Amino acid sequence: MVVMVLERVSPTMRGELTRWLLEPKAGVFAGTVSALVRDKLWELACKRMGKGGGILIHSMDNEQGFALRLWGDTTRLVRDFEGLSLVTIPVKQS
């Protein structure tokens, strides 16, 4: 299973991803594709994201059962704590 969450990307980029994955909500894509297709789609998304950001979540043989990849300017950070991925929300400085 593959899930991509893309923020602030062009409608063209979203349209290209819908050829391979479902878009149940704007900017959220899900589906089952091979590892090769997943990596090629992620590479394409990263090249065309511009000032946007994205998170890729995919199945993996580890303790959590999935892996996370981030690219660009996202509203979340993923931190690795001894092999455990945890999501943090940065505090905005005033």
Residue pairs with C-beta under 8 A, 6 or more apart in sequence:
1 30
1 31
1 32
1 58
1 59
2 21
2 29
2 30
2 31
2 32
2 33
2 38
2 41
2 56
2 57
2 58
2 59
3 28
3 29
3 30
3 56
3 57
3 58
4 17
4 21
4 28
4 29
4 30
4 41
4 42
4 45
4 54
4 55
4 56
4 57
5 27
5 28
5 29
5 54
5 55
5 57
6 13
6 14
6 17
6 27
6 28
6 29
6 45
6 49
6 52
6 53
6 54
7 27
7 52
7 53
7 54
7 73
7 74
7 75
8 50
8 51
8 52
8 53
8 73
9 27
9 45
9 48
9 49
9 50
9 52
9 54
10 48
10 50
12 48
13 45
13 48
13 49
14 23
14 26
14 27
16 44
17 23
17 29
17 41
17 45
18 29
20 31
20 33
20 37
20 41
21 29
21 30
21 31
21 33
21 41
22 29
22 30
22 31
23 29
24 30
33 41
35 58
38 56
38 58
42 54
42 56
42 69
42 71
45 54
45 56
45 71
46 54
46 71
46 72
49 71
49 72
51 72
51 73
52 72
52 73
53 70
53 71
53 72
53 73
53 74
53 75
54 70
54 71
54 72
54 74
55 68
55 69
55 70
55 71
55 74
55 76
55 78
56 68
56 69
56 70
56 71
57 66
57 67
57 68
58 66
58 67
59 65
59 66
59 67
60 66
60 67
62 83
63 83
63 84
64 84
64 85
67 85
68 78
68 85
70 76
70 77
70 78
75 89
76 87
76 88
76 89
77 87
77 88
77 89
77 90
78 85
78 86
78 87
78 88
79 85
79 86
79 87
79 88
80 86
